[in-house]
């Protein structure tokens, strides 16, 4: 399994977690934007998962393993 660069993975997670909150505040929480969809897809590919929840869990786990907080 390929392991994504920690800086890239951290940026993806941070940006994904920020984008939906901003969208909910401005669009009333309607359908996710293209950017949110792209980030979710990239997180899934980067972590070798097919579900966003699992991708976020895997990303956080990888970041803790690679660079403990």
Jmol script that loads the backbone (N, CA, C; Angstrom):
load data "model"
ATOM      1  N   UNK A   1       0.835  -1.178   0.000  1.00  0.00           N
ATOM      2  CA  UNK A   1       0.000   0.000   0.000  1.00  0.00           C
ATOM      3  C   UNK A   1       0.880   1.242   0.000  1.00  0.00           C
ATOM      4  N   UNK A   2       0.514   2.174  -0.813  1.00  0.00           N
ATOM      5  CA  UNK A   2       1.227   3.441  -0.833  1.00  0.00           C
ATOM      6  C   UNK A   2       0.808   4.279   0.365  1.00  0.00           C
ATOM      7  N   UNK A   3       1.759   5.002   0.917  1.00  0.00           N
ATOM      8  CA  UNK A   3       1.454   5.879   2.041  1.00  0.00           C
ATOM      9  C   UNK A   3       1.624   7.317   1.573  1.00  0.00           C
ATOM     10  N   UNK A   4       0.565   8.117   1.675  1.00  0.00           N
ATOM     11  CA  UNK A   4       0.648   9.501   1.209  1.00  0.00           C
ATOM     12  C   UNK A   4       1.590  10.322   2.075  1.00  0.00           C
ATOM     13  N   UNK A   5       2.124  11.358   1.494  1.00  0.00           N
ATOM     14  CA  UNK A   5       2.989  12.259   2.259  1.00  0.00           C
ATOM     15  C   UNK A   5       2.174  12.889   3.372  1.00  0.00           C
ATOM     16  N   UNK A   6       2.717  12.923   4.583  1.00  0.00           N
ATOM     17  CA  UNK A   6       1.971  13.462   5.721  1.00  0.00           C
ATOM     18  C   UNK A   6       1.459  14.889   5.504  1.00  0.00           C
ATOM     19  N   UNK A   7       2.270  15.752   4.913  1.00  0.00           N
ATOM     20  CA  UNK A   7       1.848  17.137   4.700  1.00  0.00           C
ATOM     21  C   UNK A   7       0.654  17.206   3.754  1.00  0.00           C
ATOM     22  N   UNK A   8       0.663  16.382   2.727  1.00  0.00           N
ATOM     23  CA  UNK A   8      -0.440  16.364   1.759  1.00  0.00           C
ATOM     24  C   UNK A   8      -1.699  15.822   2.419  1.00  0.00           C
ATOM     25  N   UNK A   9      -1.558  14.729   3.148  1.00  0.00           N
ATOM     26  CA  UNK A   9      -2.705  14.116   3.812  1.00  0.00           C
ATOM     27  C   UNK A   9      -3.295  15.063   4.846  1.00  0.00           C
ATOM     28  N   UNK A  10      -2.452  15.714   5.618  1.00  0.00           N
ATOM     29  CA  UNK A  10      -2.927  16.659   6.631  1.00  0.00           C
ATOM     30  C   UNK A  10      -3.703  17.804   5.975  1.00  0.00           C
ATOM     31  N   UNK A  11      -3.178  18.318   4.852  1.00  0.00           N
ATOM     32  CA  UNK A  11      -3.849  19.416   4.149  1.00  0.00           C
ATOM     33  C   UNK A  11      -5.205  18.975   3.627  1.00  0.00           C
ATOM     34  N   UNK A  12      -5.274  17.758   3.067  1.00  0.00           N
ATOM     35  CA  UNK A  12      -6.545  17.232   2.563  1.00  0.00           C
ATOM     36  C   UNK A  12      -7.588  17.127   3.677  1.00  0.00           C
ATOM     37  N   UNK A  13      -7.184  16.582   4.806  1.00  0.00           N
ATOM     38  CA  UNK A  13      -8.110  16.418   5.931  1.00  0.00           C
ATOM     39  C   UNK A  13      -8.570  17.785   6.433  1.00  0.00           C
ATOM     40  N   UNK A  14      -7.635  18.681   6.642  1.00  0.00           N
ATOM     41  CA  UNK A  14      -7.989  20.008   7.144  1.00  0.00           C
ATOM     42  C   UNK A  14      -8.918  20.735   6.176  1.00  0.00           C
ATOM     43  N   UNK A  15      -8.601  20.664   4.894  1.00  0.00           N
ATOM     44  CA  UNK A  15      -9.434  21.361   3.917  1.00  0.00           C
ATOM     45  C   UNK A  15     -10.816  20.723   3.828  1.00  0.00           C
ATOM     46  N   UNK A  16     -10.884  19.384   3.841  1.00  0.00           N
ATOM     47  CA  UNK A  16     -12.192  18.734   3.775  1.00  0.00           C
ATOM     48  C   UNK A  16     -13.034  19.112   4.988  1.00  0.00           C
ATOM     49  N   UNK A  17     -12.432  19.106   6.157  1.00  0.00           N
ATOM     50  CA  UNK A  17     -13.178  19.410   7.369  1.00  0.00           C
ATOM     51  C   UNK A  17     -13.603  20.877   7.430  1.00  0.00           C
ATOM     52  N   UNK A  18     -12.932  21.754   6.708  1.00  0.00           N
ATOM     53  CA  UNK A  18     -13.280  23.168   6.674  1.00  0.00           C
ATOM     54  C   UNK A  18     -14.346  23.453   5.624  1.00  0.00           C
ATOM     55  N   UNK A  19     -14.234  22.854   4.446  1.00  0.00           N
ATOM     56  CA  UNK A  19     -15.141  23.146   3.329  1.00  0.00           C
ATOM     57  C   UNK A  19     -16.605  22.859   3.673  1.00  0.00           C
ATOM     58  N   UNK A  20     -16.964  21.682   4.198  1.00  0.00           N
ATOM     59  CA  UNK A  20     -18.380  21.438   4.494  1.00  0.00           C
ATOM     60  C   UNK A  20     -18.959  22.432   5.512  1.00  0.00           C
ATOM     61  N   UNK A  21     -18.179  22.822   6.505  1.00  0.00           N
ATOM     62  CA  UNK A  21     -18.673  23.784   7.490  1.00  0.00           C
ATOM     63  C   UNK A  21     -18.957  25.127   6.841  1.00  0.00           C
ATOM     64  N   UNK A  22     -18.073  25.549   5.950  1.00  0.00           N
ATOM     65  CA  UNK A  22     -18.281  26.812   5.248  1.00  0.00           C
ATOM     66  C   UNK A  22     -19.504  26.722   4.345  1.00  0.00           C
ATOM     67  N   UNK A  23     -19.688  25.594   3.672  1.00  0.00           N
ATOM     68  CA  UNK A  23     -20.833  25.414   2.781  1.00  0.00           C
ATOM     69  C   UNK A  23     -22.140  25.426   3.566  1.00  0.00           C
ATOM     70  N   UNK A  24     -22.155  24.789   4.716  1.00  0.00           N
ATOM     71  CA  UNK A  24     -23.375  24.739   5.522  1.00  0.00           C
ATOM     72  C   UNK A  24     -23.780  26.142   5.971  1.00  0.00           C
ATOM     73  N   UNK A  25     -22.793  26.967   6.269  1.00  0.00           N
ATOM     74  CA  UNK A  25     -23.091  28.318   6.718  1.00  0.00           C
ATOM     75  C   UNK A  25     -23.609  29.194   5.578  1.00  0.00           C
ATOM     76  N   UNK A  26     -23.139  28.942   4.358  1.00  0.00           N
ATOM     77  CA  UNK A  26     -23.514  29.808   3.247  1.00  0.00           C
ATOM     78  C   UNK A  26     -24.640  29.247   2.382  1.00  0.00           C
ATOM     79  N   UNK A  27     -24.740  27.940   2.252  1.00  0.00           N
ATOM     80  CA  UNK A  27     -25.717  27.355   1.339  1.00  0.00           C
ATOM     81  C   UNK A  27     -26.838  26.607   2.051  1.00  0.00           C
ATOM     82  N   UNK A  28     -26.894  26.703   3.347  1.00  0.00           N
ATOM     83  CA  UNK A  28     -27.953  26.003   4.060  1.00  0.00           C
ATOM     84  C   UNK A  28     -27.766  24.501   4.100  1.00  0.00           C
ATOM     85  N   UNK A  29     -26.552  24.032   3.879  1.00  0.00           N
ATOM     86  CA  UNK A  29     -26.259  22.601   3.965  1.00  0.00           C
ATOM     87  C   UNK A  29     -26.797  21.787   2.814  1.00  0.00           C
ATOM     88  N   UNK A  30     -26.989  22.415   1.671  1.00  0.00           N
ATOM     89  CA  UNK A  30     -27.479  21.697   0.495  1.00  0.00           C
ATOM     90  C   UNK A  30     -26.429  20.698   0.015  1.00  0.00           C
ATOM     91  N   UNK A  31     -26.568  20.237  -1.197  1.00  0.00           N
ATOM     92  CA  UNK A  31     -25.656  19.261  -1.791  1.00  0.00           C
ATOM     93  C   UNK A  31     -24.204  19.730  -1.700  1.00  0.00           C
ATOM     94  N   UNK A  32     -23.261  18.799  -1.406  1.00  0.00           N
ATOM     95  CA  UNK A  32     -21.847  19.178  -1.311  1.00  0.00           C
ATOM     96  C   UNK A  32     -21.341  19.789  -2.622  1.00  0.00           C
ATOM     97  N   UNK A  33     -20.451  20.736  -2.487  1.00  0.00           N
ATOM     98  CA  UNK A  33     -19.876  21.387  -3.668  1.00  0.00           C
ATOM     99  C   UNK A  33     -18.958  20.426  -4.417  1.00  0.00           C
ATOM    100  N   UNK A  34     -18.601  20.807  -5.603  1.00  0.00           N
ATOM    101  CA  UNK A  34     -17.655  20.017  -6.401  1.00  0.00           C
ATOM    102  C   UNK A  34     -16.338  19.879  -5.656  1.00  0.00           C
ATOM    103  N   UNK A  35     -15.902  20.939  -4.990  1.00  0.00           N
ATOM    104  CA  UNK A  35     -14.636  20.893  -4.241  1.00  0.00           C
ATOM    105  C   UNK A  35     -14.716  19.871  -3.109  1.00  0.00           C
ATOM    106  N   UNK A  36     -15.813  19.862  -2.373  1.00  0.00           N
ATOM    107  CA  UNK A  36     -15.976  18.892  -1.282  1.00  0.00           C
ATOM    108  C   UNK A  36     -15.989  17.470  -1.827  1.00  0.00           C
ATOM    109  N   UNK A  37     -16.659  17.265  -2.952  1.00  0.00           N
ATOM    110  CA  UNK A  37     -16.691  15.940  -3.585  1.00  0.00           C
ATOM    111  C   UNK A  37     -15.289  15.519  -4.026  1.00  0.00           C
ATOM    112  N   UNK A  38     -14.542  16.451  -4.610  1.00  0.00           N
ATOM    113  CA  UNK A  38     -13.173  16.150  -5.052  1.00  0.00           C
ATOM    114  C   UNK A  38     -12.277  15.806  -3.873  1.00  0.00           C
ATOM    115  N   UNK A  39     -12.395  16.551  -2.791  1.00  0.00           N
ATOM    116  CA  UNK A  39     -11.590  16.281  -1.598  1.00  0.00           C
ATOM    117  C   UNK A  39     -11.943  14.913  -1.015  1.00  0.00           C
ATOM    118  N   UNK A  40     -13.222  14.592  -0.961  1.00  0.00           N
ATOM    119  CA  UNK A  40     -13.650  13.292  -0.436  1.00  0.00           C
ATOM    120  C   UNK A  40     -13.078  12.161  -1.288  1.00  0.00           C
ATOM    121  N   UNK A  41     -13.161  12.310  -2.597  1.00  0.00           N
ATOM    122  CA  UNK A  41     -12.617  11.295  -3.501  1.00  0.00           C
ATOM    123  C   UNK A  41     -11.107  11.137  -3.292  1.00  0.00           C
ATOM    124  N   UNK A  42     -10.398  12.248  -3.209  1.00  0.00           N
ATOM    125  CA  UNK A  42      -8.946  12.198  -3.048  1.00  0.00           C
ATOM    126  C   UNK A  42      -8.559  11.574  -1.716  1.00  0.00           C
ATOM    127  N   UNK A  43      -9.316  11.856  -0.669  1.00  0.00           N
ATOM    128  CA  UNK A  43      -9.058  11.219   0.622  1.00  0.00           C
ATOM    129  C   UNK A  43      -9.258   9.709   0.539  1.00  0.00           C
ATOM    130  N   UNK A  44     -10.303   9.286  -0.150  1.00  0.00           N
ATOM    131  CA  UNK A  44     -10.552   7.845  -0.300  1.00  0.00           C
ATOM    132  C   UNK A  44      -9.424   7.172  -1.073  1.00  0.00           C
ATOM    133  N   UNK A  45      -9.007   7.778  -2.157  1.00  0.00           N
ATOM    134  CA  UNK A  45      -7.920   7.206  -2.958  1.00  0.00           C
ATOM    135  C   UNK A  45      -6.624   7.190  -2.151  1.00  0.00           C
ATOM    136  N   UNK A  46      -6.353   8.265  -1.449  1.00  0.00           N
ATOM    137  CA  UNK A  46      -5.105   8.389  -0.683  1.00  0.00           C
ATOM    138  C   UNK A  46      -5.009   7.379   0.444  1.00  0.00           C
ATOM    139  N   UNK A  47      -6.160   6.971   0.985  1.00  0.00           N
ATOM    140  CA  UNK A  47      -6.153   6.049   2.115  1.00  0.00           C
ATOM    141  C   UNK A  47      -6.549   4.623   1.731  1.00  0.00           C
ATOM    142  N   UNK A  48      -6.860   4.407   0.460  1.00  0.00           N
ATOM    143  CA  UNK A  48      -7.223   3.070   0.006  1.00  0.00           C
ATOM    144  C   UNK A  48      -8.570   2.608   0.512  1.00  0.00           C
ATOM    145  N   UNK A  49      -9.490   3.542   0.709  1.00  0.00           N
ATOM    146  CA  UNK A  49     -10.824   3.205   1.187  1.00  0.00           C
ATOM    147  C   UNK A  49     -11.869   3.610   0.149  1.00  0.00           C
ATOM    148  N   UNK A  50     -13.119   3.227   0.405  1.00  0.00           N
ATOM    149  CA  UNK A  50     -14.192   3.569  -0.529  1.00  0.00           C
ATOM    150  C   UNK A  50     -15.300   4.389   0.127  1.00  0.00           C
ATOM    151  N   UNK A  51     -15.189   4.630   1.418  1.00  0.00           N
ATOM    152  CA  UNK A  51     -16.191   5.405   2.137  1.00  0.00           C
ATOM    153  C   UNK A  51     -15.502   6.559   2.840  1.00  0.00           C
ATOM    154  N   UNK A  52     -16.129   7.714   2.794  1.00  0.00           N
ATOM    155  CA  UNK A  52     -15.513   8.910   3.354  1.00  0.00           C
ATOM    156  C   UNK A  52     -15.224   8.790   4.843  1.00  0.00           C
ATOM    157  N   UNK A  53     -16.148   8.240   5.603  1.00  0.00           N
ATOM    158  CA  UNK A  53     -15.927   8.085   7.043  1.00  0.00           C
ATOM    159  C   UNK A  53     -14.686   7.254   7.336  1.00  0.00           C
ATOM    160  N   UNK A  54     -14.553   6.167   6.611  1.00  0.00           N
ATOM    161  CA  UNK A  54     -13.369   5.307   6.788  1.00  0.00           C
ATOM    162  C   UNK A  54     -12.104   6.006   6.312  1.00  0.00           C
ATOM    163  N   UNK A  55     -12.232   6.799   5.266  1.00  0.00           N
ATOM    164  CA  UNK A  55     -11.074   7.540   4.757  1.00  0.00           C
ATOM    165  C   UNK A  55     -10.575   8.534   5.795  1.00  0.00           C
ATOM    166  N   UNK A  56     -11.492   9.237   6.431  1.00  0.00           N
ATOM    167  CA  UNK A  56     -11.096  10.196   7.468  1.00  0.00           C
ATOM    168  C   UNK A  56     -10.479   9.486   8.668  1.00  0.00           C
ATOM    169  N   UNK A  57     -11.066   8.360   9.069  1.00  0.00           N
ATOM    170  CA  UNK A  57     -10.499   7.581  10.177  1.00  0.00           C
ATOM    171  C   UNK A  57      -9.090   7.111   9.836  1.00  0.00           C
ATOM    172  N   UNK A  58      -8.925   6.577   8.631  1.00  0.00           N
ATOM    173  CA  UNK A  58      -7.615   6.081   8.202  1.00  0.00           C
ATOM    174  C   UNK A  58      -6.606   7.223   8.128  1.00  0.00           C
ATOM    175  N   UNK A  59      -7.033   8.374   7.623  1.00  0.00           N
ATOM    176  CA  UNK A  59      -6.133   9.519   7.510  1.00  0.00           C
ATOM    177  C   UNK A  59      -5.668   9.964   8.884  1.00  0.00           C
ATOM    178  N   UNK A  60      -6.593  10.078   9.825  1.00  0.00           N
ATOM    179  CA  UNK A  60      -6.217  10.484  11.182  1.00  0.00           C
ATOM    180  C   UNK A  60      -5.283   9.454  11.817  1.00  0.00           C
ATOM    181  N   UNK A  61      -5.574   8.198  11.608  1.00  0.00           N
ATOM    182  CA  UNK A  61      -4.732   7.123  12.157  1.00  0.00           C
ATOM    183  C   UNK A  61      -3.337   7.176  11.552  1.00  0.00           C
ATOM    184  N   UNK A  62      -3.248   7.358  10.232  1.00  0.00           N
ATOM    185  CA  UNK A  62      -1.946   7.464   9.579  1.00  0.00           C
ATOM    186  C   UNK A  62      -1.165   8.662  10.090  1.00  0.00           C
ATOM    187  N   UNK A  63      -1.832   9.781  10.228  1.00  0.00           N
ATOM    188  CA  UNK A  63      -1.142  10.982  10.706  1.00  0.00           C
ATOM    189  C   UNK A  63      -0.639  10.817  12.133  1.00  0.00           C
ATOM    190  N   UNK A  64      -1.399  10.126  12.969  1.00  0.00           N
ATOM    191  CA  UNK A  64      -0.951   9.877  14.341  1.00  0.00           C
ATOM    192  C   UNK A  64       0.227   8.907  14.371  1.00  0.00           C
ATOM    193  N   UNK A  65       0.223   7.948  13.455  1.00  0.00           N
ATOM    194  CA  UNK A  65       1.291   6.947  13.402  1.00  0.00           C
ATOM    195  C   UNK A  65       2.577   7.544  12.848  1.00  0.00           C
ATOM    196  N   UNK A  66       2.426   8.322  11.780  1.00  0.00           N
ATOM    197  CA  UNK A  66       3.595   8.890  11.107  1.00  0.00           C
ATOM    198  C   UNK A  66       4.203  10.021  11.919  1.00  0.00           C
ATOM    199  N   UNK A  67       3.348  10.937  12.354  1.00  0.00           N
ATOM    200  CA  UNK A  67       3.808  12.097  13.120  1.00  0.00           C
ATOM    201  C   UNK A  67       2.873  12.254  14.302  1.00  0.00           C
ATOM    202  N   UNK A  68       3.192  11.650  15.443  1.00  0.00           N
ATOM    203  CA  UNK A  68       2.321  11.779  16.619  1.00  0.00           C
ATOM    204  C   UNK A  68       2.160  13.241  17.013  1.00  0.00           C
ATOM    205  N   UNK A  69       0.938  13.561  17.455  1.00  0.00           N
ATOM    206  CA  UNK A  69       0.646  14.945  17.858  1.00  0.00           C
ATOM    207  C   UNK A  69       1.281  15.292  19.182  1.00  0.00           C
TER     208      UNK A  69
END
end "model"
wireframe off; spacefill off
backbone 0.3
color backbone group
